[in-house]
Amino acid sequence: MTDTTKATTQQQGTATKPAAKKSSAKQSGAKKSAAKKSAAKKVVAPTSVATPAQPAAAAPNGFDAKVVGTLRDAATSGLELGLKALHLAETQRDALFSGATARLDGTKAQVEELIATLEGRLAELDQRIEAFETRLDLQVARIEDRLPAQAAHLVGQAHHLAKGARTQVRQLARRAG
């Protein structure tokens, strides 16, 4: 007998025993038949326990094959979702890196273009400064010609010192750039 059959038999036995005690009590004929009818009504039918036609093959650890199959399907689905998420993350990372690389390459080209433009403008500025200094030298020479000798000598020395300072500043600026 299986466990479910034993449980069903025990339930039926306990349900019919009280009825049997009542029917064995001393009662008159009419009372006995009424008591039998009420006892028959009180008898609880055994609960129907579905017994499979074929007992399910027990899987390892005593789990039902359906439970094991369901768990296997759930684990497989979880792994598939994890792999899809990993693939999506890798795809997004690759897109991010390629976009960043493209932007950096574009930025690098822009920076190089900007540096070339600045160098061109600095060279232009340097030419303008040299042209200005040449004109300034000519003007200072004209002024020196009009001044007395001592004053012309002092103006000439001041002009020479200022020209040396400008030259040093320009050289320092070129080294820094």
Buried (B, 14 or more C-beta within 10 A) or exposed (E): EEEEEEBBEEBBEEBBEEBEEBBEEEBEEEEBEEBBEEBEEEEEEBEEEEEEEEEEEEBEEEBEEEEBEEEEEEEEEEEEEEEEEEEEEEEEEEEEEEEEEEEEEEEEEEEEEEEEEEEEEEEEEEEEEEEEBEEBEEEBEEBBEEEEEEEBEEBBEEBEEEBEEBEEEBEEEEEEE
